[in-house]
Amino acid sequence: MSRFIPSPIDVPGDSGSQELRSLLERNLSRVLTRIGANVPEGGRAPELVAVTKTVSSEVTLALVDVMVARGLTPHLAENRADRFEEKVLAFEAAGVRPRWHFIGHIQRNKARRILERADVLHSVDSLRLAETVVRIAEELERDVEVFIEVNLTGETEKHGLLAAGVPEVLEVLAASPQVQVAGLMAMGPARDLRTVDEVFFEIAALARDLELQSPDLLSGGKCRLSMGMSGDLEAALQHGSRFVRIGSALFEDLNLASPPSPRPADR
Ligand SMILES: *Cc1c(COP(=O)(O)O)cnc(C)c1O
């Protein structure tokens, strides 16, 4: 479904873009080293999902180039519907097809726009949204992979289902032939209510319970985990995460190197 079609990426060949590329290569190497050092013994290497919500389409294209040069499948994630559409269009114009992940909260009135283009949703966080996703995926006849977002941090301001709400949402999603349930998505705690380890441990336990109770509702019988960001990827991998969502660590020091934006007179 989502082949990556290699094609030369047209980044202007000035010194600014060479500097950009070197920084992206350095940052990507650092992230891959951190990942490599934390995959549990005998565990499979996780997928690196690059969260590109803070950078332009041009920087995102350059990152994909660097990822492909390292032999990685480019998984890209955005968290806002409008920016997501903008990026997809820029990539279509460049003839590049990464695998598109949507990781932000999904307002139901924007679900169609997101489902028209996303390959993977990480943020199905309510029964009503699950029903909407199923209906639209079927109308569009579009296959979509879905993670159910859970929130076990105790932070009520965050999105995500409590453990008790997960089975019902799983059933609704799995009933649709267009939807593959990949597993659970979670974020670590932002405040010190609970430790990252505690939260990730519980989510991994919940995933194992779901695998035991309802393997036939899960894609391939597996409940995979989408956990780990720049600040807590080590802990997430130690708890078996299969998809790490990394943003800031990939773009470290970038604004130092970006060429100055054109003056109005240059446009
Ligand atoms: C921004 C974001 C990330 C990436 O966070 P970094 O700390 O920049 O790596 C991961 N997941 C979600 C849901 C996000 O919104």
PDBQT file of the ligand as one rigid body, heavy atoms in Angstrom, charges set to zero:
ROOT
HETATM    1  C1  LIG A 301       5.738  15.994  19.475  1.00  0.00    +0.000 C 
HETATM    2  C2  LIG A 301       5.365  14.586  19.738  1.00  0.00    +0.000 A 
HETATM    3  C3  LIG A 301       6.332  13.579  19.782  1.00  0.00    +0.000 A 
HETATM    4  C4  LIG A 301       7.828  13.863  19.626  1.00  0.00    +0.000 C 
HETATM    5  O1  LIG A 301       8.295  14.470  20.795  1.00  0.00    +0.000 OA
HETATM    6  P1  LIG A 301       9.849  14.906  20.937  1.00  0.00    +0.000 P 
HETATM    7  O2  LIG A 301       9.984  15.116  22.386  1.00  0.00    +0.000 OA
HETATM    8  O3  LIG A 301       9.999  16.151  20.127  1.00  0.00    +0.000 OA
HETATM    9  O4  LIG A 301      10.651  13.787  20.433  1.00  0.00    +0.000 OA
HETATM   10  C5  LIG A 301       5.915  12.273  19.967  1.00  0.00    +0.000 A 
HETATM   11  N1  LIG A 301       4.605  11.969  20.130  1.00  0.00    +0.000 NA
HETATM   12  C6  LIG A 301       3.641  12.901  20.112  1.00  0.00    +0.000 A 
HETATM   13  C7  LIG A 301       2.233  12.483  20.290  1.00  0.00    +0.000 C 
HETATM   14  C8  LIG A 301       3.985  14.237  19.913  1.00  0.00    +0.000 A 
HETATM   15  O5  LIG A 301       3.026  15.170  19.904  1.00  0.00    +0.000 OA
ENDROOT
TORSDOF 0
